Amino acid sequence: MQGFDRQALAQQVNLGAADLGLELSDTQLGRLLDYLALLDKWNGVYNLTAIRDPGQMVTHHLLDSLAVVPAFAHARRVLDVGAGGGLPGIILAIWAAEVQPEMRIALVDTVHKKTAFLTQVKAELGLANVTVYTARVEQLQVPEKFDIITSRAFADLGDFVAWSSHLLATDGRFIAMKGVLPNDEVARLPNGWKLSRAEPLTIPGLEAQRHLLFIERDA
């Protein structure tokens, strides 16, 4: 699909979400499409994603991120590390704004042009539940710790946990989005941490493997 055909993209998002067991409101769908339009527009200058076709962006980015929504069903404070173009953080924020209005999502990235984009998305979409940080996660300090820290294809799992564990609440957990199950990375998790669950994901229209990894303190 070439060009930004909003009606066709809306149908693609709705059908994909339904396959994932999610029913999107008109507001949620509108914000998802507005986000996609911003990603498409800014990508030409900021190179936020290697994917240029909006239809492929729906599959590889929007539906890929919507697939993880059930894992965040009871979260209140979420941190997206290495947030990049806002995946999954912005997608979670769009979903939660109506369904879980008490949820707050923070996004951190070291690259200023990426956080500038995220700040613009927050403003244009009216996402009051989003906070954007330009920082290295290992140096980030926040007034209240997070119950879930997530990332999408960010770094080695061991580094992800080591760099951001100081930001995790005592009873919190990490949820990492990965492609093929990275058994070698799991084996290198720091002492005191364990993989509690690995959940395969099926993304509508995407043949590639996807996994959601749940990492918790090893009591």
Number of C-alpha atoms within 10 A of each C-alpha: 10 9 10 16 11 15 10 11 19 16 12 18 23 17 16 23 21 13 15 20 12 16 14 16 13 9 13 19 19 16 21 22 21 16 24 22 15 16 23 21 12 17 17 11 9 14 15 18 15 8 14 16 13 22 21 17 19 22 19 17 20 24 27 27 21 22 22 22 16 11 13 18 12 12 17 16 21 25 27 27 29 25 27 25 26 28 22 26 26 28 22 23 25 23 22 23 19 14 13 16 13 13 20 21 24 20 30 24 22 16 15 13 18 22 22 16 21 28 17 14 22 20 12 13 15 13 19 13 18 24 15 20 20 17 17 15 22 15 10 14 11 8 6 10 18 25 20 24 27 28 23 22 15 17 15 15 24 16 16 21 24 15 16 19 21 17 23 20 15 13 10 20 21 26 23 24 24 21 14 12 17 13 8 10 13 17 12 14 19 14 10 9 20 17 16 12 12 16 14 15 18 17 23 20 14 13 8 11 13 19 18 22 22 19 22 19 17 10 6
